[in-house]
Every structure is written in C-alpha cells, then in structure tokens.
Amino acid sequence: MVGRKPSAGARSSRGDELDEASGPWRNLRSPQGEEPPIRLPESPFGRFAFAHAVGSAGDTLVTIALAGSLFFNVSLGAARGQVFKYLIISLTPFLLLAPFIGPLIDRFAGGRKWIIVGSFTLRAFICLFMAGALKGLLLFPEAFAVLVLSKTYTVARSAIVPAIVDDDLELVRANSRLSLLTGLAGFVIALPGGLISKTLGSGAVLWFAAAVFTASAAASLRIVSVRGHGHDVPNAETAGDDPTGPVALRPGPSAPTAPTRRRIGRSQAAQRMRDRGAAISIRLAGAAMAILRGEVGFLTFLVAFTFKNENVSKVWLGFAIGAGAIGSLVGAAIAPRLRIGVGEERMVVGSVGLVTVVSALAILQSNPAMTCVVAMAIGLAAATARVAFDALIQRDASSTARAATFARFETRFQLFWVLGALLAIVPWERFLGFLLMAGTAAATIVLYLKGEPALEMITSRWDHMRVTIVARTRRALARREPDPLGDPFNDK
C-alpha cells in the first residue's frame, strides 16, 4: 500500500543503504551500483597515514635517484675523507631546523596541514628540476632543498599527530603505524624504483618521484582534525566544573571569595609541578634517545669499516643492513603492545637496556653473525624508543611550541648520529666498539634513573645561586660611595 510505513527493522536497513549511497563515494559508483575498486581511508588518521605512505615512497625514490647520480655516490668502501664529507652534508639541513623551521610551524599551528601540502608540492617541483640537472652544479642546492623540505615535513608530521587521534593513549599506536608505513612504503617502491634507475636512469626516477609527491600532496588536502590544535588547553567554560583541574574565573559582579582564591593558588601550584615534571621527563628521555641515535650512527660505520678491513664478504654486510631494517620494523610493530603494560618513559629506558645487554654479549663473540644480532637489536631499540619519545612530546609538550620542541630534538639526534659516525671513522676493533656501546648505554641508564633528582638539584641550586648573586650585587651597589673623580660634572 502507498501509505503504509515500513517497519523499524526495514527502515533501519534502508536507512543504512541510503546513508551509504549518499556518502562521500556516491559519485564514484558505476550506474549498476558497483563499489569503486579503491576506497581511500576516511578516518582522520587514515587520511593522513595514506598521504604519509605515498610521501615516504617519494622519499625513497629520491634516495634511489641520488644514489645513482654524482651527488651521493658514496660507496661503503669509500675513503674516510669522503665519508666525513657525507656526514657534514647530512647534518647541514638540521642547522635550519631548530632556529627557523620549528618556530615557523608553531606560528602557523592552525595551518600545519598546509605546511605538509606545501612540502610535498615543492618537492615535486624540485624533483622535476633535478631531473634535468643531475650532472650540473644546481644538483647540490636542489638536493639540499629536498632534504630541508623532508625534515620540515617530519617536524610538521610529529606536531599534527595529536590533532588527528581521539585520545592521548593512541599516540604510541599512531606513531607506530606511521613508522611501519614508512618502512613498508620504502620496501614496496624500492623494486620498481631500482628497475627504472637501471633501465631509464636517475632522471626517470626523479620524474616518477615528482608524480608520487604530487599524489601525496593531493591526498594531504583531505587531512582533517579531530581535537583541534589546542586540545591540551583546558576549556575556560568547563574548567571550573572539574574539582581537580584549573579554575576558570567567570566575569561577575562579585570578587572571588577567600576559599576560591586558595583553591586557585593550589591549582596553579599543582599545574606548575606537573609542568616541571613533564619538562624533566622529556629532557631525560631526549638524552637517552640521543645516545641511541649516536649508537646507531656508530654501529653503521663500525660495521662498514671493520667488514672491509677484515675482508668479510659483502653478503654479511647485506645481512647486517637487512637485520637493522627488520629490527626497526619489529620495534615499531611491538611498541603499541608494550605501551599497554608500561609507559613511554619505561619504553625508552628499556630500549637502552636492550642495547646494553646485547652489546655486552657481542663483546665475548664479535663475529659477523653476532654483529647482525646487534644490528637488529639496535634497530628494534631505536624504533621503539623513538615511537615512545614522539608520543611523550605529543602528550606533554605545549601545543604552541610542539613543532619547535620536535625541531630542537631532531637537530640534537642528528648531531649525535653524526658524532657517533665520526667516532667510528677512527680505526676500531669490533669487540672494542661493542665495549664502548655497552658502556655508554649502561651509563645512560644510570644517569636516566638518577637524572630526575639530579636535574631538580641542579635547577634548584642554580636558582638559589642566581638569586644570591643578584642580591649581593644589589647590596654592593647600594653601599658603594660615589667617586669624585669618576664624574667630571660632580662638584663635590
């Protein structure tokens, strides 16, 4: 009958069909109502993860193209002077990261999405120019610009993650998935990129990279925010309803009462204590992470030079590189499960502990097979600690200075990586290198566990000394008699 209403169950089913048909994919359906062959992710994190994966593939293509050109043609058996030049070049982009790029991203915190889009777009254009200048002097500044834009995206990516997840407990899982996507995208695109490089040359690879970066820029346009950029700032309208949180003073005809003022004072003091504890935690975790990055750089070149000096087969070198990559993927994969049982801080110090134990075992038997085990452990520890450290900053750092914080630590980590690699250029026996790694990691654990009271003691003593110096200076100036010869206009 025409006027008969459908039942509740039928109405619900029909409503679901109508909602699905009127969704964002309704224009992609065929006339027969078939589903589109490819459905892009629709969740805020899924949209960003898709763009990130495509962009990571573009970075891998640029690396393949530069490895086959005159710019980064540094083999594992290169002279130590050539390796030194490569290390300096790898550090140069970070000199702009902390003082300029990080604060710039924070200044446009509401436009971090557009910074990501601009990073991909500019890299696509630069790849086109690089394709025609592979044997010219312009390759150097163009490759430098690509590296700077890549690091700019890294900082913006880390800063935007808290805005695209539903809860701070999801930060470790989000960073883990992004790390996994970086590795998987590199593996997937490496084979076609290598084939194109062998058959058509590095220029064709750069054209391919430009197309991939264009696709990632288009995918970045779909990024949306879940919680906003200032989600960690209490809401002034509802803060007063929380008895444990800060109190918002609403305008009114009467001044706050004495109990209200005491409550405000206690709340502000507690907030200052929380901020101080968060700052100390970030500094300690950052120091541990810097040591891990330094050990990654040290092990990389220690393996390269010792294998060459001992005439070890290049097959073992490939195994060591592959073991490190596998360890990185495993570390990123297990990080969310570790986060269920322990916090981010314990994940960082536990990663350093793993490096200590495995490096100590390698001292006893430093053969190529054990070297591969150490490489896997270092990759696993560094990946797990990095995921936890990023979540720590995303959780505790202020949203108005989050990008600057990431930029500052990124620069520090890269500096430690270069310092570790420079240390490995000096001739080492492999077991002595493992001894140095184990000792450094063990000392880092001790300093981490004892670091919080030490930092508090140093900070309090510094504050006390500063106040004392200022007070004594003021008293000395107040007791000082005027010098008649010091002022020619003084008649006394």
Summary of the structure (lengths in Angstrom):
residues: 492
radius of gyration: 28.1
end to end distance: 115.5
largest distance: 115.5
contacts: 1521
relative contact order: 0.11
helix: 76%
strand: 0%
